[in-house]
Amino acid sequence: MNRTDRLLAIVLELQGKKRQRAQDLAATFEVSVRTIYRDVEALGEAGVPLVSTPGRGYALMDGYFLPPLSFGADEAMMLLLGADVMARSFDAHYRAAAQAASRKILGVLPDRRQQEITTLRERIQFIAGGTLRQEGQTQEQARLQLVRQAVIDCATIGFLYHTRHTADETPTSQRREADPYGLLFLSGAWYLSAYCHLRRDVRNFRLDRMDELALTGATFTRPTTLQLRRRDLSAADSFEARLLFAPEVVRWVRESPSFYAVAEEATPDGLLMTLRARHVSEILPWILGWGSQVRVLEPASLRQRIADEATAMLRQHEDQF
């Protein structure tokens, strides 16, 4: 951080925390206490009204505020994405406040920046919360950075994709090329919505299942009517299941819903939920996790599959009794 940036940051720090000792500021900005003394002196000479109290540190005079700040594209993008998340997560009062803040930030940006950030907001969405796992985070960040830029530049990417759930339930790895349309953050993982050249259709890819990711050098034109969706399923290749959850677990099912849930209905007997996936193996682990608190209504093939899995689990643990 250069000195000019540090001087501004010191004022922001004092504005936010009201009072700071020189030692605290030195630790925050990783400089010597002597440097902080010189910086404070420079701020005073520039007309910033600082108050120094022996033993307690520095503070800004009451009523002093910085003039309006300017934001870079990345800074404004982060603020607006945060406002979008808050608008979806809080009540009407704070939703209105978040929307008003977004309008103010956009309003002071140049036209070119406004268009760029509006485009990014359409292509990067947070659907549900969660935290990225720490293991392999450096690789994940590098992957995300490349894909995010490819989304912005409409650049085709190539990668090796690892698929866990297939028609024959055998994990596979395939070389793919795709035109990246947008990014979605869902339950602690990043997903890429992209046109897959192999499947000739829009698909969602988990970023942490991508290896050997690189730009191909080709570009594409993004469809103007495209909207990001959690997943793309056609009637021809989808597996649908109807489940009934016991009343005592309805609260917890709604708290941790399946990614593949497409509909639910409260009934006197419990919660009726419909799941839709490409393969039964995609939804089987989640259903098994609810044990005897869930009953498969249809299809019959899934009921049989659940019974087979339960029998296999019993055999696996018989020697423990």
C-alpha positions as CSV (number, residue, x, y, z in Angstrom):
1,M,0.0,0.0,0.0
2,N,1.5,3.4,-1.0
3,R,1.4,6.4,1.4
4,T,-1.5,8.1,-0.3
5,D,-3.7,5.0,0.0
6,R,-2.6,4.5,3.6
7,L,-3.5,8.1,4.6
8,L,-7.0,7.6,3.2
9,A,-7.2,4.2,4.9
10,I,-6.2,5.7,8.3
11,V,-9.1,8.3,8.0
12,L,-11.5,5.5,7.1
13,E,-10.2,3.4,10.1
14,L,-10.8,6.3,12.5
15,Q,-14.2,7.0,11.0
16,G,-15.2,3.4,11.5
17,K,-13.6,2.7,14.9
18,K,-13.8,6.2,16.4
19,R,-10.5,6.0,18.2
20,Q,-7.2,4.2,17.5
21,R,-3.8,4.2,19.1
22,A,-0.7,4.6,17.0
23,Q,0.3,1.1,17.9
24,D,-3.0,-0.3,16.7
25,L,-2.8,1.6,13.4
26,A,0.8,0.5,12.9
27,A,-0.3,-3.2,13.3
28,T,-3.3,-2.7,11.0
29,F,-1.2,-1.3,8.1
30,E,2.0,-3.2,8.9
31,V,4.3,-0.2,9.3
32,S,6.2,1.3,12.2
33,V,4.7,3.5,14.9
34,R,7.1,6.2,13.7
35,T,5.5,6.0,10.2
36,I,2.0,6.4,11.8
37,Y,3.2,9.5,13.6
38,R,4.4,11.0,10.3
39,D,1.2,10.1,8.6
40,V,-1.0,11.7,11.3
41,E,1.1,14.8,11.1
42,A,0.6,14.9,7.3
43,L,-3.2,14.5,7.7
44,G,-3.3,17.4,10.1
45,E,-1.3,19.6,7.7
46,A,-3.9,18.6,5.0
47,G,-6.7,19.9,7.1
48,V,-8.1,16.7,8.6
49,P,-9.3,17.6,12.1
50,L,-7.7,14.9,14.3
51,V,-7.9,14.9,18.1
52,S,-5.1,13.3,20.1
53,T,-5.6,12.1,23.6
54,P,-2.6,10.8,25.6
55,G,-2.9,7.1,26.3
56,R,-6.1,6.8,24.3
57,G,-4.9,7.5,20.7
58,Y,-6.3,9.5,17.8
59,A,-9.9,10.3,16.8
60,L,-11.6,12.4,14.2
61,M,-13.4,15.6,15.4
62,D,-17.1,15.0,15.7
63,G,-19.0,15.8,12.5
64,Y,-16.1,15.2,10.1
65,F,-16.9,13.0,7.1
66,L,-14.9,12.2,4.0
67,P,-16.2,13.6,0.7
68,P,-17.9,11.2,-1.6
69,L,-15.7,8.2,-2.6
70,S,-15.3,6.8,-6.1
71,F,-15.3,3.0,-6.6
72,G,-13.5,0.8,-9.1
73,A,-15.4,-1.7,-11.1
74,D,-14.5,-4.6,-8.8
75,E,-15.3,-2.6,-5.6
76,A,-18.7,-1.5,-6.9
77,M,-19.4,-5.0,-8.1
78,M,-18.8,-6.5,-4.6
79,L,-21.0,-3.8,-3.0
80,L,-23.8,-4.4,-5.5
81,L,-23.6,-8.2,-5.2
82,G,-23.7,-7.8,-1.4
83,A,-26.7,-5.5,-1.7
84,D,-28.5,-8.1,-3.9
85,V,-27.9,-10.8,-1.3
86,M,-29.2,-8.6,1.5
87,A,-32.2,-7.6,-0.5
88,R,-33.2,-11.3,-0.8
89,S,-32.3,-12.2,2.8
90,F,-34.0,-9.6,4.9
91,D,-37.4,-8.1,5.4
92,A,-39.1,-5.4,3.3
93,H,-37.5,-2.5,5.2
94,Y,-33.9,-3.6,4.7
95,R,-34.7,-4.9,1.2
96,A,-35.8,-1.3,0.2
97,A,-32.6,0.1,1.9
98,A,-30.4,-2.4,-0.1
99,Q,-32.1,-1.5,-3.3
100,A,-31.8,2.2,-2.6
101,A,-28.1,1.8,-1.9
102,S,-27.7,-0.1,-5.2
103,R,-29.3,2.7,-7.1
104,K,-27.0,5.3,-5.5
105,I,-23.9,3.3,-6.3
106,L,-24.9,2.8,-9.9
107,G,-26.0,6.4,-10.2
108,V,-22.5,7.8,-9.5
109,L,-20.7,5.4,-11.9
110,P,-19.8,6.4,-15.5
111,D,-22.1,4.9,-18.1
112,R,-19.5,2.4,-19.3
113,R,-19.0,1.1,-15.7
114,Q,-22.8,1.0,-15.2
115,Q,-23.2,-1.2,-18.2
116,E,-20.3,-3.5,-17.3
117,I,-21.5,-4.0,-13.7
118,T,-25.2,-4.5,-14.7
119,T,-24.0,-7.2,-17.1
120,L,-21.9,-8.8,-14.3
121,R,-24.9,-8.7,-11.9
122,E,-26.9,-10.7,-14.4
123,R,-24.2,-13.3,-14.9
124,I,-23.1,-13.8,-11.2
125,Q,-25.7,-14.8,-8.7
126,F,-25.8,-16.1,-5.2
127,I,-28.8,-18.4,-4.8
128,A,-28.1,-19.8,-1.3
129,G,-25.6,-19.3,1.4
130,G,-22.7,-21.5,2.5
131,T,-18.9,-21.2,2.8
132,L,-16.3,-22.5,0.4
133,R,-14.2,-25.3,1.9
134,Q,-10.7,-24.3,2.9
135,E,-9.0,-27.3,1.4
136,G,-7.8,-26.6,-2.2
137,Q,-9.0,-23.0,-1.9
138,T,-6.1,-21.5,-3.9
139,Q,-6.8,-23.8,-6.8
140,E,-10.5,-23.0,-6.5
141,Q,-9.9,-19.2,-6.6
142,A,-7.6,-19.5,-9.6
143,R,-10.3,-21.6,-11.4
144,L,-13.0,-19.1,-10.4
145,Q,-10.9,-16.1,-11.6
146,L,-10.4,-17.7,-15.1
147,V,-14.0,-18.7,-15.5
148,R,-15.3,-15.3,-14.3
149,Q,-13.1,-13.5,-16.9
150,A,-14.3,-16.0,-19.6
151,V,-17.9,-15.1,-18.7
152,I,-17.2,-11.4,-19.1
153,D,-15.2,-11.9,-22.3
154,C,-17.5,-14.5,-23.9
155,A,-14.5,-16.8,-24.3
156,T,-14.9,-20.6,-24.8
157,I,-13.2,-22.8,-22.2
158,G,-12.0,-26.4,-22.2
159,F,-11.7,-28.7,-19.2
160,L,-11.7,-32.2,-18.0
161,Y,-14.9,-32.8,-16.1
162,H,-15.5,-35.4,-13.5
163,T,-19.1,-36.7,-13.3
164,R,-20.2,-38.7,-10.3
165,H,-23.8,-39.6,-11.4
166,T,-24.2,-41.2,-14.8
167,A,-26.9,-43.5,-16.3
168,D,-24.9,-46.7,-15.4
169,E,-23.9,-45.1,-12.0
170,T,-20.2,-45.3,-12.9
171,P,-18.2,-42.1,-12.3
172,T,-16.6,-40.8,-15.5
173,S,-14.2,-38.1,-16.6
174,Q,-14.7,-36.4,-20.0
175,R,-13.0,-33.7,-22.0
176,R,-15.5,-30.8,-22.5
177,E,-15.6,-27.5,-24.3
178,A,-18.2,-24.9,-23.2
179,D,-19.4,-21.4,-23.7
180,P,-19.7,-19.9,-20.2
181,Y,-22.9,-17.9,-19.6
182,G,-22.9,-17.2,-15.9
183,L,-21.8,-18.2,-12.4
184,L,-24.1,-19.3,-9.5
185,F,-23.0,-19.7,-5.9
186,L,-25.2,-22.3,-4.2
187,S,-24.7,-24.0,-0.8
188,G,-21.0,-23.5,-0.6
189,A,-20.1,-24.3,-4.2
190,W,-19.7,-22.4,-7.4
191,Y,-21.6,-23.6,-10.5
192,L,-21.0,-22.5,-14.1
193,S,-24.0,-22.3,-16.4
194,A,-22.7,-22.9,-19.9
195,Y,-23.5,-24.2,-23.4
196,C,-21.8,-27.6,-23.6
197,H,-20.4,-28.4,-27.1
198,L,-20.5,-32.1,-26.3
199,R,-24.2,-32.2,-25.2
200,R,-25.2,-29.4,-27.5
201,D,-27.3,-27.9,-24.7
202,V,-27.0,-25.6,-21.6
203,R,-25.6,-27.5,-18.6
204,N,-24.5,-26.6,-15.1
205,F,-20.9,-27.6,-14.1
206,R,-19.5,-27.5,-10.6
207,L,-16.2,-25.7,-10.7
208,D,-14.5,-28.0,-8.2
209,R,-15.1,-30.9,-10.6
210,M,-13.1,-29.2,-13.3
211,D,-9.5,-30.0,-14.1
212,E,-7.0,-28.8,-16.7
213,L,-9.1,-25.7,-17.2
214,A,-8.0,-23.4,-20.0
215,L,-9.2,-20.9,-22.6
216,T,-9.5,-22.4,-26.1
217,G,-9.0,-19.1,-28.0
218,A,-12.5,-19.2,-29.4
219,T,-15.2,-16.7,-28.6
220,F,-19.0,-16.9,-28.7
221,T,-22.1,-14.7,-28.7
222,R,-24.2,-14.9,-25.6
223,P,-28.0,-15.4,-26.1
224,T,-29.8,-12.2,-25.2
225,T,-32.8,-14.0,-23.6
226,L,-30.8,-16.4,-21.4
227,Q,-31.6,-16.5,-17.7
228,L,-29.5,-18.3,-15.2
229,R,-31.2,-21.3,-13.7
230,R,-30.2,-23.8,-11.0
231,R,-30.1,-26.6,-13.5
232,D,-31.4,-27.4,-16.9
233,L,-33.6,-30.6,-17.3
234,S,-35.6,-31.8,-20.3
235,A,-38.6,-34.1,-20.0
236,A,-36.8,-36.6,-22.1
237,D,-33.8,-37.2,-19.7
238,S,-35.2,-36.5,-16.2
239,F,-36.1,-38.9,-13.4
240,E,-38.9,-37.8,-11.2
241,A,-39.8,-39.0,-7.7
242,R,-42.5,-38.2,-5.2
243,L,-41.7,-38.5,-1.5
244,L,-43.8,-38.1,1.7
245,F,-41.9,-36.9,4.8
246,A,-43.2,-37.5,8.3
247,P,-44.7,-34.4,10.0
248,E,-42.0,-34.4,12.7
249,V,-39.2,-33.8,10.2
250,V,-40.9,-31.3,7.9
251,R,-39.1,-28.4,9.5
252,W,-35.7,-30.0,9.0
253,V,-36.4,-31.0,5.4
254,R,-37.3,-27.4,4.6
255,E,-34.2,-26.3,6.4
256,S,-31.9,-28.6,4.3
257,P,-33.8,-29.1,1.0
258,S,-32.5,-31.2,-1.8
259,F,-30.9,-29.4,-4.8
260,Y,-33.2,-31.5,-6.9
261,A,-36.5,-30.4,-5.3
262,V,-38.9,-28.8,-7.7
263,A,-42.2,-28.8,-5.8
264,E,-43.6,-29.4,-2.3
265,E,-47.0,-29.5,-0.8
266,A,-48.2,-29.6,2.9
267,T,-50.6,-32.5,3.5
268,P,-52.3,-33.9,6.7
269,D,-49.8,-36.8,6.5
270,G,-46.7,-34.7,6.1
271,L,-44.7,-32.9,3.4
272,L,-45.2,-34.1,-0.1
273,M,-42.1,-33.3,-2.2
274,T,-41.2,-33.8,-5.8
275,L,-37.6,-34.3,-6.9
276,R,-36.4,-34.3,-10.5
277,A,-32.9,-35.4,-11.6
278,R,-31.2,-37.0,-14.6
279,H,-30.3,-40.2,-12.7
280,V,-31.7,-41.9,-9.6
281,S,-28.1,-41.9,-8.1
282,E,-28.2,-38.1,-7.8
283,I,-31.1,-38.2,-5.3
284,L,-30.6,-41.5,-3.6
285,P,-28.0,-40.4,-0.9
286,W,-30.2,-37.5,0.2
287,I,-33.3,-39.7,0.5
288,L,-31.5,-42.4,2.4
289,G,-30.3,-39.7,4.8
290,W,-33.8,-39.3,6.2
291,G,-34.1,-43.0,7.1
292,S,-37.6,-44.2,8.1
293,Q,-38.9,-40.6,8.2
294,V,-39.5,-40.6,4.4
295,R,-41.6,-42.9,2.2
296,V,-41.2,-43.1,-1.6
297,L,-44.6,-42.9,-3.2
298,E,-43.4,-43.3,-6.8
299,P,-41.9,-44.6,-8.9
300,A,-41.9,-48.2,-7.8
301,S,-38.4,-48.7,-9.1
302,L,-37.1,-46.2,-6.6
303,R,-38.9,-47.9,-3.7
304,Q,-37.2,-51.2,-4.8
305,R,-33.9,-49.4,-5.0
306,I,-34.3,-48.0,-1.4
307,A,-35.2,-51.5,-0.2
308,D,-32.1,-53.0,-1.9
309,E,-29.8,-50.4,-0.4
310,A,-31.3,-50.9,3.1
311,T,-30.7,-54.7,2.7
312,A,-27.1,-54.1,1.6
313,M,-26.5,-51.8,4.5
314,L,-27.9,-54.4,6.9
315,R,-25.5,-57.0,5.5
316,Q,-22.6,-54.6,5.8
317,H,-23.2,-54.3,9.5
318,E,-24.5,-57.8,10.4
319,D,-21.1,-58.8,11.8
320,Q,-21.4,-55.9,14.4
321,F,-24.3,-57.5,16.2
